[in-house]
Amino acid sequence: MSERDLPPGALDLPRYDLEGAERYDAHHEKNLRTRLTTWRERALLLRALRGLGSIDSILDIPCGGGRFFPALIHATAGKIIAADNSRGMLAVAARATEVRAGRIRLLETSAFAIALPDLAVDCIVSERFFHHLARSEDRLRALAEMRRVTRRYLVLSLWVDGNLQARRRGQRAPIAGYGRRGVVPRSTAEAEFAEAGFAVRAAYDLLPRVSMWRLYAMERRA
């Protein structure tokens, strides 16, 4: 399946040029708070992946500039594919030590039409992507495509309710399509996972009862 074969109604995701990708990457290293958040996100991702057991291959989509490569390298000695629909992001990711060492292969493709065959990898990792999908139908389309490609596991992050940050944030009108990050009720997200054919194995909160950021580790149902 290629980028030209996007399913009807699927989002045409934004594409970063090199300058935009470099700004995005730098944003997450701009101060102590953002660096600590990145460190905590990587630690939780590694914990989630190790909790799933032996994993021989991972797809990271969308990979951005490669912020989560250190966790992936420690999670498996097997094949790692890092995919993004933005050539600018992939150009930044290509600078990563893990890519230059040949441990990670880059792939230009969309999360809605992944250019890999069915059941291609043991696990898919999708960090900070579902945060931007305000509509249930978009999340379900992405989940369906990820279920097609993964043999066993899916690990993804999103913002959920039931915590201090979500209560302070209050109700905000969602933006249709791919927009600013939004909160999804946990009951809604978990119902969508089940509808798409995934069973939740574990959930990890960045800061329990405080942070909106939650990481789900799921297994593909037959």
N, C-alpha and C positions, 0 to 999 in steps of 0.2 A: 504494500500500500504506500503510495507516495503522497507528497503534499498536495498534489493536484486531485487526489481522490478523497478529499474531505467529505464526511457524510453530510447529507442535507441538513441545514440549520446549524452546523458546527461553527464555532467562532473562528474568525480569521484573526489569530493572535497578533499582538503588536510585535514588531521586529526592531531591535536596537541596532544602531550603527555602532562603530567602534567607540566613538566619543561617548555616546550614551551608556554603553556597556561599562566603560571605564568609570564613569560617574556613579553608576549603580554599585559597582564593586567597591569603590572607595567609600561609599556611604556607610557600609557595614564595618569599616575600620576607622571611622572618623573620630571616635572618642572611646573612653573607657567603658561606657555603658554598652555601646554597640559591640565592642570586642568581647565583653563578658557575655552578652546575649548569644553571639556566635559560638563562643566556647561552650555554653550550656546547651545550645541546640545540637552541636556536634556530639557532645557527650550523651545526650538522650538518644540521638540517632544510633550511635554505636551500641548503647545499651539495648535498644529495641532490636537491632539486627542480631546481636549475640543471643538475645532471648529466643530467637527463632531457630537457633541451632545452625547446622552446617549449611552454608550457602555457597554454591560454586559459581554463580554468575549474577550480576546486578546491573540493572538499567537505572540510571539517574536522569529523570526527566521532569521538568526542564532543569538542566544543570546550571544555568546561569554562567557565572565566571568561575565556577568550580569551588565554591565556598565549602562544600561538604565532602570534597575529595579525601581529606585526611581521615574522616570516619570510615569511608568506604574501603580505603586501603587496609585499615585495621580490621575490618569485618570479614574480608575474604581474601584468599590468595588466588582466587580464580579470575574469571573474565569480568571486566567492568566496562560498560558502555555509558558514555555521558552524552546526552542528547539535548538539543535546544533548537527552536525554530529561527533564532536570531544569529546571523553570521557574526555580528559584533560580539555577542556573548561567547560564542565558540572561539573567536580570536583571543579573547581574554583568557578563557579556559585553557587554550593551547599553551599558555605561558606557565601553567602550573607544573611543578616538579614531577608530579605523578604522570602527567601526559608526556612530558619530555623524556621520562624514563621508560616509556612504553607500557606502563601499567594500565592506562586508561585510553580507550579508543573513543574518538569524538564522532558524532553523527548529527547531521542537520535534518531535523524532522519535527513534526507537530505532535503534541500530546493527544490530539484528536484523530490522528492518522499516522501511527507509528510505523516507520519504514523498517519493520522487522516481521518475520513470520510468526505464526501462531505458536504459543508456548515456547518462546525463544529464550527466556531467562528464568532463573529461579525466583528472583525477587525484583520488584520495581520500587524505587524510592522517588517520592514526589514531594519535595519540600517547598513551602511558600507559593504553591500554585493554586490550590483549591481555595485559599484565602481570598482570591480575586474573582471567584466565580459566584456571582450573586444568585443565579438562577439554578433551580434544581435540575432542569433539563440539561444544562451545560455540565453540571457535575456528573450526572448519570451517563452522558455521552463519553466523558473522559474515563469514568470508571469502567464502562463497557469495553473501551479500547485497551485499557490496562489489563483487564481480566483476559482479553484475547491473547495478550503477549506474555503474561506471567504464567509460569507453571505452578507456582505455589503461593508466593507471598506478595503483599503490597503494604508499604509503609508510607503514610502521608501525614502532612500537618495541615491544620486549619485553626481558625479562631472559633471558640465555642462559648456558650453561655454558662451560667452557674458559677461565676467567680466575681471577684471584686472589680476587676477591670471592665468586664462586660456590664456590670450594674452601673458603674460610673459613666460608661460610654452611652448608655441609654439606647433608645430606639432611633435608628437612622435609616432613612429610605435607601434600599439597595440600588445599585446602578446596574442596569441590564447589560449583559456582556462581560467583558473583562475590564474591571474598574478598580477603584480603591478597595483595600481589604475590608471585609465585613464579617460580622459574627453570624454563625449558623447555630441554631439550637442543637444541642447534643442529640436530642431525640430525633430530630430531622436527619442529621448526618448519619446516625447509626441505622436508621430505617433505609436510607439510600444505599448504604453499604450492603445491607441484607438484600435489597432489591436487585443490586448489581451482581450478586453472587459471591459476596465476601462475608466471612465470619470474623468478628473482632477477637483477637487473641489477647491484646493488652492495650492499655492507653497510658500515656505519660504526659504529665503537665509540666510546663517550663517552671512555674512556681505554683504548687498546689494551692487551690482556693483563691489565688491572687491573679495569676496570669490567664489571659484568654487563649494562649498558644497551647495547643494539644497535639500530640503525636499519636497516631493510631497504627498498630501493627496488626495486620489482618492476614487471613489464610483464604485462598481461593477454594470455594466449594465446588464439588464435582457437578 
